[in-house]
């Protein structure tokens, strides 16, 4: 596979790529005059020490998608790819803003990473028709220590994929850093001066995803290992290792579509109780080595 830059979104007829700013102005009142004769002044507002807090409604919980980056072990192609997790969290703003805040937080799977510099925060999300503008804090302008062109492209597509997964009606994403457009992220050739659309799955998603079981899951045997893959001839390798690193099960399966398509795969495995790591992978066409591995640590309870 070869790298492709993030895909610019074609301009939408009649829609300006401008931020929509909603200004909320609080209207105050002037000083009150003296009370009318024969009336008493109104009581002062309750202080924080005397106000009685009523019962508050619990925060609304939503399940949102969040994309992260991961190194594939491949060379000359998709060195950094995207992987997806779901999180059930309190709604913070709308679904898009909530999903982006999750995507800027550490993933559950320790093999994944946030491709943005440490301390990067979401400053705001604005929408104009089917265009969403995402404003990240100033920390996003400084490249991480291991930044390269592949990581920069993955960082842009992480934002695009998270936004469009949280709201599929979004067609394009404009990125700002501290209120300014980013012609070239980290000066590494990742162009973001205009609205971006999703790149194709083969260009940006991890060649192999393990979607079931999830990281840290507690499961009973037999265990279903399922996921999605974009690999040559749809061939997916898999194995399971125990806490001591011993392979307790292994095999090959075929996804429902061969690359560059993306297909589903699933196998059912009998496993003994204990701590295990489930792994799925592809083989390098160059030397047959294992690449594009995705793994999940699980506990088999019985």
N, C-alpha and C positions, 0 to 999 in steps of 0.2 A: 504493500500500500504506500501511497505517497501522501505527503501532507498537503492540505489545502487550506487557504486562509478562511476565516469566518466569512460566511456568505452575506454580502450586502443585501438589504431588503430593497426591492425596487420601490421608487417613490410612489406614494398613494396619491391619486389624482384628487386635487381639492383639499388635501390635508397638509397643513404646514407642520414641519418638524420643529415645533416651538413648545416650550414648557407651558403648562397650564398652571398658573399660580392662583391659589384661592386665598384671598386676604380676608381674615375675619377681624372686624373692628369692634372693639367693645365700647359701647356708648355709656358714659357715666353721667351723673347728674351733678348740678352745682350745689353749693352749700345750702342747706335747708334754712329757711327763715324761722323766726321765733314762732312758737305755737300760738294758735288763735286763742283769744281770751276764753276762759272757762274750759279749756281742753288741757289734757296732759300730754307731755311729749311722748313720742313712741318709745318703747323699751329698746335698749341697745341690743344689737345682735348677739347671740350666744357666743361666748368665747370657746376656744378649743378645750378649755378645762371643764366647761359646763355643758357643751353640746353633747347630746346623746346620739351615738351612731346607731342607725337602724340596721337591720340585717341586709347584707349585700348579696347579690346573686352570684353564684359561682361563675368563674370565667368559662366562656364557650370553648370547648375543646374541638380541634379540627385535625384531620390527618392530611399532611402536606408532603409533597415530594421535595427532595433536596439532592442535587447532584454534587459529586466530589470528583477529584482527579486521582489518578493512580498511574504509576509507571508500569508499562506492559512487558518490559524486557525485550521488546522488539527493536530492531535497528533498521534505518532506512525507510521508515514508515510511521506507524502510529505509536511513537514512543510514550506519549502521555495520552490517556484516554479518560472518559467520564464513566462514573458508576453512580447508581441511584440508591438512595435509602428513603424510607418513609418515616415520618415522625408524627406522633400525636401530641400536640402542644396547645397551650392556650392561644386563641386568636389574638394577634397583635396587629391592629390595623385591619387590612384585608388579607385574603389568602396569599396574594403575591408577596406582600411585605413580610408576612409570617414565614413563608417558604424561604425567602432570601435570608432572613435572620438565622434560620436553621442552617442554611448552606454555608454561612460564614462562621458557624460554630463547629467544634470538633465532631467528626463523624463517629458512629459507634464502631465501625470496622477500623481497626488500627492500620490496615493496609492502605486505606484511603487518606487523602489529605485535602485541606483547603488550599487552592492554588494561589490565593491572595496573600499579601504580607500580613504578618501578625498585627493585630489591632485594627484591621479594616472593619468598618462598621457601615451599616446602611443609614444614610442620611434622609432619604426620601424616595418615594415612588409617585410619579405623576402619569396620568393617562390622557391621551387624545385619540379618540376613536379606537383603532386597533394598534396604536403605537404606545408602548410603555417606556418611560424614561426612568432609569435607575441611577440614583446619585450615591456614590460611595465616598467614604471619608478620605481625607488627604493621604492617609497611610497607604492607600491603594496605588499611589503614584510611584512608590519606591519598590523596585523589584525585590522579591525574596532572594536569599543567598544562592539558591540553586536554580534561579530563573534561566530559561532558555526559550527559544522560539516556540517549541512545542508546549511548554508550560503556559506561555502567554496566550497562545491560541486556545488552550484548554480553559484558561481563566475566563476569557470572553464567552466561550460556549457554555461554561458552567452557569453563568448568569442567564444567558438566553434560554437554555434548556430548563432551568428551574422556573423562570417566569412563565414560559409557554406550557410547562407541565401543570403549574398551579392554575393557569387560566388559558385553556386551549384556544380561546377566541383571539388571543394576542398574535399578531402577525409579525411584529418587529420590535426590537429592543434597542433603545439609544442609551449608551453608557456615558455618564458624567463622573468625573472625580473632583470632589469638592466644588461642584457647580460648573466645571469646565469640560468641554469635549476632549477626547483623547485620540488625536490623529494616529498615534503609533504607541501602543501600550509597551512601556519599558524600553522603547527604542529597539524592539526586537522583531519588527515587521508584522506585528499583530494590529492591523488597521481597524480602528473603531470610530472613525470620524463621522460615520453615518449610521443609520439604523441597521441592525443586524438581524438576520433570520437564522433559523436552525441549519447547521450543516447536516449533510446526510449521515445516517447512522454509521455507515462504513467508514466515514472520515473522522468520526469523533467518539463514538461509544466504545467501551471496552469490548474487545472481540469475544470475550466470554464473561457472562454474568452468572453468578449463583444467586438465585432469588429465594430459594427454599432449600434448607432451613435458613432463617435469618441469623445474623451474628448474635451469639450469646443465648440462642434458643435452648429450651429444655424439651427434648423430644423422646418418644418411645419407639422402639424397634417394632416393625421395619420402618426405616427412615426414607422418605421421598426426597431425592436430590433433583431439583429442577432449576432451569434457568433459560437464558437466551444466548445465542451465539451468532457471530458473523465469521465463519471460518471456511477454509477450503473443503469442498465437498460435504460440508456440514458435520465433519468428524470432530467429536469432542471427547477428550480423554478425561477420566475422573479417578480419584482414589480417596481413601479415608485412612488417616493415620491416628494412632492412639497417643496418649500423653507422653509415651516414651519414644515417639517417632517411628513406631513400627507400622508398616502398611497392613491394615486388617481387611481391606477390600479394595478392588480396583477393576477397571474395565474401560470399554469404549462405547459410545452411543452416537446416534446420528440426529442432528437437529432437523427440524421440519423444513428448513430452507438452507441452501448452500450459499456461501458468500459470493457476491456482495450483498445478497439478501440476508435477512435476520430471522432466524428460526428458533423455535422452542425445543428444549430437550428435557427428558425426565427419566430417572432410573429409581428403582426401589431396592434398598440395601438392608440386609439383616446385620445389625451391629450389637456387640455386647455392651452392657452398661459401662459408663465411664465418660471421661473427657476425650473428645475426638475433634479432629479438624477435617472438614470436608473440602476437597479441592477439585476444581474443574479447569481444563487448560486446552491449549492448542499446541501443535508441533510446528516448529520453524521449517518452512520450505527450504531454507538454506542448508541447515545442518541437522535437522531432526530434533533439536533441543526443545525443551519445554518452554513455552512462552505464553503470555496473556493469561497467566493463572489468576483465578479468583478463588478465595477460600473463606470459610466460615467456621469459627470455633463453636462447638455445640456440646451439650451434655445429654448423653443418652441415659434416661432414668430407669429403663427396664424394657 
